[in-house]
Amino acid sequence: MLFRSLAEAAAEIQDLLQQLERTNPSVSEAEMVAYVNEEIQPDLKSRLVKALKAGGEAALESSLDSHYINLIRAIIKGWSYSEDIEQSATPSKSDSVSDSEN
């Protein structure tokens, strides 16, 4: 189920990229990334990151055109990196407890 939803979401991203390329054939990769980042909701980003971390790369690759695989994988991994940074920047409850004890 998790990998099927990854494939479906990746296909949605691919559709967005194809639409963008049809309307702007000279679009850069950076513009593609920015467009996808704007269009995809945070909850979907989070689900994609979790699915990819759970080993869904094979499902991702089997569901996409080869033209987009590396770009979509990089976009999702970028979201993963952002999530990791946000989680490490948020103090845990144990940090709060030990801070208040000092």
Contact map, one row per residue, 1 for C-alpha under 8 A:
111110000000000000000000000000000000000000000000000000000000000000000000000000000000000000000000000000
111111000000000000000000000000000000000000000000001000000000000000000000000000000000000000000000000000
111111100000000000000000000000000000000000000000001000010011000000000000000000000000000000000000000000
111111110000000000000000000000000000000000000000000000000010000000000000000000000000000000000000000000
111111111000000000000000000000000000000000000000000000000000000000000000000000000000000000000000000000
011111111100000000000000000000000000000000000011001100010011000000000000000000000000000000000000000000
001111111110000000000000000000000000000000000000000000000011001100000000000000000000000000000000000000
000111111111000000000000000000000000000000000000000000000000001000000000000000000000000000000000000000
000011111111100000000000000000000000000000010001000000000000000000000000000000000000000000000000000000
000001111111110000000000000000000000000000000000000000000001001100000001000000000000000000000000000000
000000111111111000000000000000000000000000000000000000000000001100000000000000000000000000000000000000
000000011111111100000000000000000000000000000000000000000000000000000000000000000000000000000000000000
000000001111111110000000000000000001000100000000000000000000000000000001000000000000000000000000000000
000000000111111111000000000000000000000000000000000000000000000100010001000000000000000000000000000000
000000000011111111100000000000000000000000000000000000000000000000000000000000000000000000000000000000
000000000001111111110000000000000001000000000000000000000000000000000000000000000000000000000000000000
000000000000111111111000000000010001000000000000000000000000000000000000000000000000000000000000000000
000000000000011111111100000000000000000000000000000000000000000000000000000000000000000000000000000000
000000000000001111111110000000000000000000000000000000000000000000000000000000000000000000000000000000
000000000000000111111111101000010000000000000000000000000000000000000000000000000000000000000000000000
000000000000000011111111111000000000000000000000000000000000000000000000000000000000000000000000000000
000000000000000001111111100000000000000000000000000000000000000000000000000000000000000000000000000000
000000000000000000111111100000000000000000000000000000000000000000000000000000000000000000000000000000
000000000000000000011111111000000000000000000000000000000000000000000000000000000000000000000000000000
000000000000000000011111111000000000000000000000000000000000000000000000000000000000000000000000000000
000000000000000000001001111100000000000000000000000000000000000000000000000000000000000000000000000000
000000000000000000011001111110110000000000000000000000000000000000000000000000000000000000000000000000
000000000000000000000000011111110000000000000000000000000000000000000000000000000000000000000000000000
000000000000000000000000001111111000000000000000000000000000000000000010000000000000000000000000000000
000000000000000000000000000111111100000000000000000000000000000000000000000000000000000000000000000000
000000000000000000000000001111111110000000000000000000000000000000000000000000000000000000000000000000
000000000000000010010000001111111111000000000000000000000000000000000000000000000000000000000000000000
000000000000000000000000000011111111100000000000000000000000000000000010001000000000000000000000000000
000000000000000000000000000001111111110000000000000000000000000000000000000000000000000000000000000000
000000000000000000000000000000111111111000000000000000000000000000000000000000000000000000000000000000
000000000000100110000000000000011111111100000000000000000000000000000000000000000000000000000000000000
000000000000000000000000000000001111111100000000000000000000000000000000000000000000000000000000000000
000000000000000000000000000000000111111110000000000000000000000000000000000000000000000000000000000000
000000000000000000000000000000000011111110000000000000000000000000000000000000000000000000000000000000
000000000000100000000000000000000001111111011000000000000000000000000000000000000000000000000000000000
000000000000000000000000000000000000011111111000000000000000000000000000000000000000000000000000000000
000000000000000000000000000000000000000111111100000000000000000000000000000000000000000000000000000000
000000000000000000000000000000000000000011111110000000000000000000000000000000000000000000000000000000
000000001000000000000000000000000000000111111111000000000000000000000000000000000000000000000000000000
000000000000000000000000000000000000000111111111100000000000000000000000000100100000000000000000000000
000000000000000000000000000000000000000001111111110000000000000000000000000000110010000000000000000000
000001000000000000000000000000000000000000111111111000000000000000000000000000000000000000000000000000
000001001000000000000000000000000000000000011111111100000000000000000000000100000000000000000000000000
000000000000000000000000000000000000000000001111111110000000000000000000000110110000000000000000000000
000000000000000000000000000000000000000000000111111111000000000000000000000000000000000000000000000000
011001000000000000000000000000000000000000000011111111110000000000000000000000000000000000000000000000
000001000000000000000000000000000000000000000001111111111000000000000000000100000000000000000000000000
000000000000000000000000000000000000000000000000111111110000000000000000000000000000000000000000000000
000000000000000000000000000000000000000000000000011111110000000000000000000000000000000000000000000000
000000000000000000000000000000000000000000000000001111111100000000000000000000000000000000000000000000
001001000000000000000000000000000000000000000000001111111111000000000000000000000000000000000000000000
000000000000000000000000000000000000000000000000000100111111100000000000100000000000000000000000000000
000000000000000000000000000000000000000000000000000000111111110000000000000000000000000000000000000000
001101100000000000000000000000000000000000000000000000011111111000000000000000000000000000000000000000
001001100100000000000000000000000000000000000000000000011111111100001000000000000000000000000000000000
000000000000000000000000000000000000000000000000000000001111111101001000000000000000000000000000000000
000000000000000000000000000000000000000000000000000000000111111100000000000000000000000000000000000000
000000110110000000000000000000000000000000000000000000000011111110000000000000000000000000000000000000
000000100110010000000000000000000000000000000000000000000001111111011000000000000000000000000000000000
000000000000000000000000000000000000000000000000000000000000001111111000000000000000000000000000000000
000000000000000000000000000000000000000000000000000000000000100111111100000000000000000000000000000000
000000000000000000000000000000000000000000000000000000000000000011111100000000000000000000000000000000
000000000000010000000000000000000000000000000000000000000000000111111111000000000000000000000000000000
000000000000000000000000000000000000000000000000000000000001100111111111100000000000000000000000000000
000000000000000000000000000000000000000000000000000000000000000001111111110000000000000000000000000000
000000000000000000000000000010001000000000000000000000000000000000011111111000000000000000000000000000
000000000100110000000000000000000000000000000000000000000000000000011111111100000000000000000000000000
000000000000000000000000000000000000000000000000000000001000000000001111111110000000000000000000000000
000000000000000000000000000000000000000000000000000000000000000000000111111111000000000000000000000000
000000000000000000000000000000001000000000000000000000000000000000000011111111100000000000000000000000
000000000000000000000000000000000000000000001001100100000000000000000001111111110000000000000000000000
000000000000000000000000000000000000000000000000100000000000000000000000111111111000000000000000000000
000000000000000000000000000000000000000000000000000000000000000000000000011111111100000000000000000000
000000000000000000000000000000000000000000001100100000000000000000000000001111111110000000000000000000
000000000000000000000000000000000000000000000100100000000000000000000000000111111111000000000000000000
000000000000000000000000000000000000000000000000000000000000000000000000000011111111100000000000000000
000000000000000000000000000000000000000000000000000000000000000000000000000001111111110000000000000000
000000000000000000000000000000000000000000000100000000000000000000000000000000111111111000000000000000
000000000000000000000000000000000000000000000000000000000000000000000000000000011111111100000000000000
000000000000000000000000000000000000000000000000000000000000000000000000000000001111111110000000000000
000000000000000000000000000000000000000000000000000000000000000000000000000000000111111111000000000000
000000000000000000000000000000000000000000000000000000000000000000000000000000000011111111000000000000
000000000000000000000000000000000000000000000000000000000000000000000000000000000001111111100000000000
000000000000000000000000000000000000000000000000000000000000000000000000000000000000111111100000000000
000000000000000000000000000000000000000000000000000000000000000000000000000000000000011111110000000000
000000000000000000000000000000000000000000000000000000000000000000000000000000000000000111111011000000
000000000000000000000000000000000000000000000000000000000000000000000000000000000000000001111111000000
000000000000000000000000000000000000000000000000000000000000000000000000000000000000000000111111100000
000000000000000000000000000000000000000000000000000000000000000000000000000000000000000000011111110000
000000000000000000000000000000000000000000000000000000000000000000000000000000000000000000111111111000
000000000000000000000000000000000000000000000000000000000000000000000000000000000000000000111111111100
000000000000000000000000000000000000000000000000000000000000000000000000000000000000000000001111111110
000000000000000000000000000000000000000000000000000000000000000000000000000000000000000000000111111111
000000000000000000000000000000000000000000000000000000000000000000000000000000000000000000000011111111
000000000000000000000000000000000000000000000000000000000000000000000000000000000000000000000001111111
000000000000000000000000000000000000000000000000000000000000000000000000000000000000000000000000111111
000000000000000000000000000000000000000000000000000000000000000000000000000000000000000000000000011111
